[in-house]
Amino acid sequence: SEEEELEICSFSSSPDEIEFGKGQFDIIIATNVIHATPNLNVTLSNIRDLLVPGGIFMLNELINSSMAFMDMTFGTTDQWWSFKDECKYRTEYPLLSIDEWFTIFKDIGLDFDIKCLCSVPGQAAMLVRRNQVIIDDVVNSDFAINNNNDILYLTQGMNYDTVCEETLEFLQKEEILNKFIITREAQSIHGETNNIDPHQACVFGMVRSFVLENPDQSVKCIDVPQNMNQKNIDTIVQQEDQARSESIEIVYRNGQRYEPILCHSSVSNDLSEKRSEIKNDGTYLITGGTGGIGLITAKWLVLQGAKYIILSSRSGKVSQSSKDTYEWLLQQQDCNIQIITCDVSNLKSVDNLYDTIINDKNFPPVIGLIHSTGVLSDGLIKNQTMEKYTKVLDPKVKGLINLDNVFNTKQMDFVMLYSSVASLFGSQGQSNHSCANSFLDAWSHHRPNSTTIQWGTWLEVGYAADNIRGLKTGYELGVKPIPNDMGIEMIDLSFHNALGGDKVLGCVQVDWNRQNNRNFTRLYSYDNNITTESIPITNEFVQS
């Protein structure tokens, strides 16, 4: 470090008492000292409060063992027997085992990424990170008290289900007028991919739906770098509160502020410059493959030269409205197309799918994945439950994670994810659907070989084909459904731009003049050149 300060510090005192302040340190290192403090719970709680969310605590400690020289060397000192806490592990002796340390870490909120780095008889080096989600009423802050604000801090490394549960609980707090949610690198700026966190990106889909359902409530998502300290974050929150900007999504990178804008995607329409190609010596796996869009995708693959396709779904059944497409597929000579029943949200089921394909001599290894699963479980956020969220998240999010772990999708030629414009615009009564699809969108920024299509409603397959009322509602809102030929063109465009250009493409026909009068214009500003024919569309963060 270019700057060093040496100060006396007692971890037995609170951050306020030692004038360091809460959330000021990224790393705290302690060597053979914590056991000598009177109360472990107090000491570790103070260390936790000194750390930023996600901060690291490295601990090198003497470990309870049968090495008598410790008692002979240190046992005659007063400090060795100075413990006065009520910790159940320190009733007669000052040292703990590694397992006992781990248990105490979890009890006081140092509960993420706990590991023993190395150990020798009588000594161990341990590392733990703070992963406590802080719903911070900021009791000592005039900012929070006077303005009735509430802040939800999310930390790097949280799993999607924890993110969703904490965010749902936070959004359901009706008594709070102004809500701020802090995420860490959940959004991509200028195509950055290294640290994008799809788990935290779920928040943005939830909030986009929340503002449609609750136009009178204020909520802002502020996405900051992983290493931004607590003081800077709090300063940003206060600045955003004072600025009263209309945008509900703000991103900070390298000292610059960004807001989202909807625009026509810059992907190339010149398919002569293809960056990828379908191969005839590899297998392509389509999850949700027996549904209408899945079967249309299979037909597109065959027309591109694919010879081996696995159609996977929970039911294994082809819908009546898609049987003509399925029959066409079966009639193609030299093509091996097979339906395999699989629940992708179940890891064992995915393992069985993998084994079935690997052990079938008629199928070469899987080299491409199209993830097209999805279910709905609607309800306004105020009435939503984690049970309904899990029902929607499992096939899309947990399913993708399982497929990635079992099939090693990093090594595939491409992964194409079928998302929804619900993640782009939000959807009243479908925050869980928006949330799950936001994970998929971020995954494509996270993985170089992935691309995502945010589908609008299809005209001839899927929900709209069997729901005249849904079609009518869409027309009234200025949203036209997608004919099959447009959908196929979008698949082609997305695939051939999978390794370059915009990673997430929205396929929806929108009367933007009508949408400008609706509430979800709080979400985005619009490029002046965007029209109903502007397909595909994408949202970009621009400096503001």
N, C-alpha and C positions, 0 to 999 in steps of 0.2 A: 504494500500500500504506500502511496505517496505521502499520506498523512497518518501519523500515529499519535494517540493520546493515551497516557498512562494514568489511571485513576483507581482509587480503592473502591471496591464494590462488595456489598454483602447481599447475597442472594436470599438471605432470610428476610430482607426488607423489600417492600413493594416497589415497583418501578417509580411511583410518585415520590416515595420517601428518598430514593437515591437519585432523584431528579434526572433520570434517563428518559422517562416517558414510555408509554406502551407502544408496542409494534415498531421499535426502532432498529432492530437487529436482524440481519439475514442469517447470520451464523453465530452461535455461542459455543465455545469449547471450554470444557471443565475437566481438569485432570486431578484425580485423587483428592477431591475437595468436597463433593456433595455429601458423601457419607458423614462428614464431620459437622454438618449443620444440624441444629436441634430438631427441626420438623421437616421431614421430606415432602409432605404434601404441600406445605407452605412454600418451601424452596422451589419445587418443581412448578408449582402454579405461577410463581413470580417469573421464572425463566420462560414459561409459556407465554406470559403476557408481554415480556420483553421482545419476543420474536414476532416478525411479520407473519401473516397467514402463509403457511407453507415454508416458514423458516426452518433452519436445520439446527439441531442440538447434538453436538458430539461429546460423548462422555467416556472418559477413560477412568475406570474405577477398580478399586480392590473388590474382590468377589469372595463371598463366604466360602471358605474351604477349610480343610483340616491342617493348613500350614501353621504350625505353632509359632513360627518366628514372628508372625504379625503381632500376636498377643504379647510376646516377649519384648518386641521392639516398641510397639505403640501402646500396649496395654497399661503402661505405667503413667501415661499422660491423661490429663483431665479431659482433653478434647475428644479422646477415643470413646469416652463414655458419656458424652454430652447430649445424646439424643433424648428428647423429652416428648416426642410425638406419640400419637395414638395409633401409628401404623401397626397393623397386625403382624407384620414381618419383623418388626424391630422391638420385640418385647424384652429380649435379654442380650442382644448382640447388635453392634452397629452396622454390620455388613449384610448385603443381600446376595442372593443368587441371581443369575441372568434372568431366569423366568420371573422372579419376583420384581426385578426392575421393570421388565416388560409389562407386567400387570399394573404397576403403579403408573407407568407412562399412559396407559390406556385410560386409567381411572381419572386422570387430571386433564385429559384432552391433548396430550402429545401422542396422537394415535394413528399416525400415518407413516408407512415405510419404516417400521421398526426393524432394525437388524443388528446382529452382532458382527462387527467387521472382522474381529479376530480375538482369540482368547488363549491364554496360557494359564497354568495353575496359579490361582490367586489373583488374576488380573484379566480384565476384558475391556475391549474398545467397542462402544455401542453408538449407533446413530439413529436418530428419530427426527421426524419432521412434524411440525404443527399442521394439523388438517382439520381443525375445528371450524365448522361453518358458523360464522358470527352474524347473528341477526342483532345488529348493534343499535340499541336505542340511544347510545352515546349519552349516558346519564350526566356526564360532566360538561356536555357541549351545549352552549346556548343555541347553536345552529339547530340541533335536534329538538330541544325542548320548545323553543319559540315558534318553530315552523312546523311542528308535528311531522317531522321526517322520520323515516326508518330506512336503514341500509342493510342490505344482505351482501356479505362478502363471500365469494366462492373462491376456493383455493385450488391450485393446480394439483392434479392427481385424483380428484374426486370422480367416482364412477357416475354414469348417467342416471342411475336410479336414485342415488343420494341427491344429485343436483336437482332432479325433478321433484322429489319429495320435499326438499327444503324450499324450493322456489314456489311450489304449489301452496304450501303452508303460508309462505310470506305474502303471496298475492291474495290470499283469502282473508287477510287482516283488513277488514273494511274500515276500521277506525282510523287508519293511517291515510293522510291526505296526499303526501308526496313520498313515493317509493323510489329508491335507487338500488340497482343490482350491479355489483362489481364482478366482472368476469376477467379472466386472464388469458389473453391470446386465443379467444374463441372465434375471431373473425380474421379473414385474410386481407391484407393490404398490399396492393400491387403484386398479387400472385405469390406472396410469401407462403411457404408450406412447412418449414422446419418444425415449428412448435405449435401448430394449430391444434386446438383441443376440441374434438367433436363432442365430447361429453358436455362441456360447458355451453356449446353452441345450441343445445336443446333449449336453453333459456330464451333465446331470441324468438323461436317459434311460439313459445308460450306467451311471451309478452305481446307479440304481434296480434295474437288472438285476444288477449286481455284488453287491449285498447279498443278493440271493436265492441267488446261486450260492456266495457265500462268507460264511456266517453268522458265522464265527469271526473275520473281519477287520473292522477299524474303518476307515470312510471317511466324511468329512464334506465336503459342498459348502458353501462360505461365499460368498455373493454380496454384493459391496460396491459402493458408488458408484464411478463412473469416476475421480473426483478424489481418492479416499482415498489418503493417502500410505503408504509402506511401513512406517513405524514404527507407525502405527495398525493396519494389517493384522496385523502380527506380534503386537501386543498382543492383538487379538481372537482369533487362533489359539491363543495360550497360555491365554487365558481359557476358550475352548471346550474345550480339552484338559483343563483342571482341572475344569470343570463336569461333564464326563462325561454330558452329556444324551443321551437315547436318539435324538433327532432326527438324521437324517443331512443335512438341508437347513436351512440358516439363512440369513436375509437381514438385512442391516443397511442402514437408511435413516434419515438425519437423527438419528443417535444412538440409534435404536430397534432392538430385536431382534425378528425375526419367525420363526415356524415355520409349516409348512403344516398345514391341517386339511381333511378331506374333508367336504363338506356337500351338501345338496340345492341345485341351482342356483336362483337367484332370477329367472331369465328369466320373462317373462310368458307365461302359457298362454292369455291372452285375445287370440285372433287378430283380434278386431275392432279392436285397436289396432296394426294392421300398420304397420311402419316402412318396408317396402320392397314392391315389387310386380314381378311378371314382366310384361315388355312384349312386344307382338306385332310390334314393328318393329325388333328387334335380334336378333343371333345369340348363342346360348349355346354355349360350348365345354366339352365334358366330356373330360378326359384319362382314359385307362383306360375310355373310354366303351363299349367292347364287352363289358366284364365285367358280372357280375350286378348289382352295386350301381350301376355307371354307367348301365346300361339302366333300372333302377328309377328312378334320378334323372331320366333323360330322360322317362320316363312322367309323373313328377310335374310336370316343367316343362310338358309338353303340357297336363296337366289344369289348370295354373295360367294357361294362355293363350299359351304360347310357340309360335311358328310356325317358327322357324329354329334348328336344333340340329346341331352338328358333333360326331360321336362319333370321338374320336381314340384310337388304340392302336398299339402296335408291330406287332402281327400283323394288325390289321384284320379279325380273324375273331371271330364271335359264338360263344360256347360253346353246346353242345347244350342245356344246362339252361336257357339264357336265350333260346332262339329264339322261344318264345311271346311274350315281352315285345317282342322286336324286330319280330316280325310285326305285333303290335298297333300299334306305332309307325308302321310303313309304311302301315297302313290308315287312318291319320287324314287326313282331307281338309284341304286348305289348309295342310298342314305340310310343310316341306322339311327332311328329315333325311338326313344324308349321313355315311358312314364315310370317314375319311381316315387313311391309315397315317402314323404319325409316332413317332419315338423322341425324347421330350422331353428326354432327357439329352444329345442331340446338337444343338448350336446351329444348325448348318446345316439339320438336319431341321425345327427349329422355324421357322426363316426360311422354308423352303419351305411349311410349313403356313400361315403368315401370308400369303405371296404367293398361295397357292391360294385362300384365302378372299377376299382383297381383290380378286382378279381375276375372281372368279365373280360375275356380275351378279345371280345368284339369291339371294345372301346379303348382307344389310346388315352393317355393322361389328359386331365382337364386343363385347358390353356386359356379359357375365358369364362367369365361369370357375368350373368345378367340377374340382378337381384330385384325381383318384382312382386314381393309379398306385401300384404297389408290387410288389416281389419279396422273397423271403426267401433268406437264405444263413446257415443256423444254425450255431451252435458256441458252446461255453462261452468266456468272455472269455480264459481262459488259453490257449485254442487258436485264438483269432480272429486274423485277419490283416487288413491294410488292403485287400488284394484283395477279401476277403469284405465288408468294410465298404463299399468303393466300389460293389460290385455292388448293394447295398441303398440306399446314399445317392443314387446317380446319378438314378434315376427320380423320387424324391420331392423331394430337396433341389436338386440341380443342375437337374432338370426345372423346378421352380418358379422358380428364378432365371432360367433361360432364357426361360420364358414371361413373366416380369415384364419382362425387358429388351426382348423383341421386341414384346409386345402392350401394353406400358405399362399394367399392371394397376391402377396407382394411379387411372387415369381411369375404370375400369369401375364399373358400378353396384354390383357385389359380387364377392367372391372367396370361394368356399366350399372349404375344405380338408378332405380325408378322412384323418384320423389314426387312431390305434389306442389302445385302453386300455393297450397295451404301454408307451406313453410315460408313462401315469399311474401304473401299478403296477410297471413293469419286467416283464421276461419272461425266465425262465431259458433260456439258449441263444440268445436273440434280442436281445442288447444293441445290435447294429447297427440292428435294426428299431425298438427303443425310441428309439435315438439319432436316427434320421431323423425319426420322428414328433414328437419333442420340438422339432425345428427348426420343423415346421409349426405346432405349438401356439404357439410364441413369435412366429412370423410374424404371427399374428392379433392379438397384443397390439401388434405393431410397426406394423401397417397398419390404419387406421381402417375401411376398407371390407371387411375380412376377418373370417371366422369359421371355427372349426374344430370338427369333430365327432370325438371319440375313440371310434371304433366298437369294440364288443365283437364277438363272433362272431355272424354272421347264421345263422338256422336253415335258410332255404330257398335261399340263394344263397351263392356263395363257397366257401371252403375246407371249412366244416363240412358243407355240403350233400353233399359227396362223401367225407366222412371220418367214419365212425361212431365210430372210436376217439377222434378229437378231441372229438366231442360227449360221449362217455362220460367222458373226462378232465375236461372242463369241469364236468360235473355233480358229479363227485367232489370238485372243488375249491370247490364252492358257487357256480359261475358258470353261469347259464342263457343259452342263445343268444337272439338277438333275432328275433322273428317279423317278417315283412315289414311288416305294418301298423304295428308300433311303430317300425320304421326310417323309414317314410315320414312318420310323425308327427314324428319327430325332425328330419328334413330340413326340414319345414314350420316347426317351432319355431325351428330354428337360423337359417333364412333370414329370417324375419320379425323376428328379434332381432339381425340382423347389424349394425345401426347403433347398438345400445344393449344394456345388460345384459351378462351374462357372455359373453366372446368365445370361450371354449373349453368345450365341453359334452361330458361323458362319457356315452355310451349303453351301459349294461351293467346286467344284472340280477344282483345279488350277494347271497348269504346272508352278511350281515355278521357274524353270530354265528360262522359257520364261519371266516371270514377272520380274525377276531380271534385265532384260534389259530395262524395261519400266520406265517411269518417276515416277510412284507412289512408287517406292522404297524409295523415299524421306520420305515417311510416316512412314515406319517401318524398323527395322532390323528383321532378321528371325532366328528362332531356327534352328540349324543345322539338327535336326531330322525331320523337317517338309517335308512332301511329298504330292503327289497328293492324296494319300489315307488318309491323315491326316484330317479326318472329325469326329467331328466338330473341328473348329479352334476358337481361341479367341485371343484378344490382351490384354496383361498384361503390367503394368508399372513396370520396374525393375530399381534398383538403378544404377546410372551411374556416 
